[in-house]
Amino acid sequence: MKRATLLAGAIMMGFSGFGPVSQAQNPGSRGDEETIRNIVVVMTEEFNRHDAKAAARMYAPDARFVTVRGEVMNGQPAIEKGLAAILGTRARNASQRTLDVAVRFPRPDIALVNVTNELSGLVAPDGQALPSQQELSLRVFIKESGVWQVVAFQNTLVRPFGAP
């Protein structure tokens, strides 16, 4: 319940145009940002190894994961199972390359992380190779007992219908 309250607060602070957001941001330490950036690197490496168990280990027990297709996985075990299904089917030959990482600390124990990846090697349900695409994810990290974990992950296609 505490984590859900923190997550709701982080989301509200991120979307609010008034109140505490208008004040100076409480930055996390330089070490915290470095740790989070390293976790993002590991997440990408484990995806590229097609290792669902390793790719899911940085998620909190009650994390929520939403794929680019809108598939929802609740809880670390479900995330691991969902990633295994994805990595065994449409992403069996896929690889990610991180293009950009932006980290913002609305509070010292919460980090909002936007990651842009180029994803290649996906296949359609009929087995046809799909073109490379860029994805932008929002990853919400919470630090509890000195450990950063992902509590929410939402993925979005960048310009899925071409440039405007």
N, C-alpha and C positions, 0 to 999 in steps of 0.2 A: 504494500500500500504506500509506503514511504517513497519508493521508486516511482510509482505512478503519479504521485503528487509532485515530485520533482520534475518529471517529464512534462506534465501538464503546465507547470510553472515555466519551464524552459520554452515550451511552444508559445504560451501566451506572451512571454516577454519578447520572443522573437517577432511576433506579429503585432504587438502593441505599438502604436505610434505616440504614446504619451507615458507619463509616469516614470518608473525607474529606467526605462530604455533611454530616455532623453538625458540621463545623467551619465557620467563617465563610466565606461565599461570596467568591470572587475576582471582584469586579465588573470589567466592562470599563469603559473610560473613558466619560464623558458624551458625548464625541464619537463613540465607537463605537456607543453606543445610538442616537444621533441619525442616524448613517449607516444603521444597520439599519432604523430606522423609515422613513427616506426610501426605502430599497430596497423596503420593503413597499408604500409609496404608489405607486412606479413599477410594481411588479408588478400592482397593481390597475388602474392607468391603462392599461397595455399590454393587459391582459385585456379591459378595456372598449373598447379600440380594435380588438379582435379581430386583433391583430398577434402571431402566434405567434413570429416571429423575435425581436422585441423582448421579448416576455414570457419567452422562454427564455434570454436573454443573461446573466442574473444567476446561472444555474446553473453549477456547476463541471463540467468535462468528464466526470467520472465520477459525477455526481449521480444520485440515485434519486428518482423521482416516482411517488406512488401516488394515484390519483384516488379520489373518494368511492365510485366503483363498483368499486374494487379493481383497476383497470387499472394495470399496472406498466410504467414506462418507465425504462430504464437508460441513462444518458449524455445529455449535452446535446443531441446531434443527435436522438436518439430522443424526448427531451422536446419539442423544437421540432416534430417531425413529429406527435407525439401531440396536442400543443396545437392544431396546425393542423387536424387531423381533428376535434377536439372543437369548436373555434371555427367550423368550416365546417358543422357538422351540428347537434347538440343545443343548442349554445350560440351559434348564429349571431345570435340576438337578445338574448343574455344580457348582464346587467350586474351588477357587484358593488358593494357599498357596505360599507366597513370599519366595523365596530361597536366593535371592541376589539383592542388589540395589547398583549401582555405579553411583555417581554424579560427573560431571566435568563441570567447568565453563570456557568456552572459553572467556567470558566477564562477568562482574559482573551482567548483566541483562539477561544473557542467560545461561541456564543449559541444558546439554545433559545428560539424565538419562537412563541407561540400567537397566532393571528389568527382572530378571528370575523368572518365576512362574511355579509351578506344577499345572496343570489343570486336574481335574478329573470330572467324571459324564457327559461327553458329550455323545450325541447319534447321530448315523448316520441317514440319511434320512429315512431308513427303520425301525428305532426305536431300532436298536441293540446298546447296550452299547459299547462305544469305550474305549480303554485302556487309562490310565493316560498318559499325555505327558508334556514335559517341553516346555515353550515358552519364547523367549527372545524378549522383546520390547525395542524400542528406543522411548523415549518421550522427545520432545523438549519443554522446558518451557521458557517463556519470562516474565520478570517482567516489568509491566507498572503501573504507579501510585501506586507503593508499593505493587502490587498484582501479585503473580505468577499464570500463567495459562498455560495449555498445548495448544500449537499451532500445534503440529504434533505428531502423534502416529503411529508407524509401528510395527507390530507383526510378528514374525518368529518362526517356529518350530525349536527346538533344535534337531539335528540328526533325521530328519523325516524318514530316510531310514535305521536306525540302525547305530551302531558304524562302523567307517571305517575299 
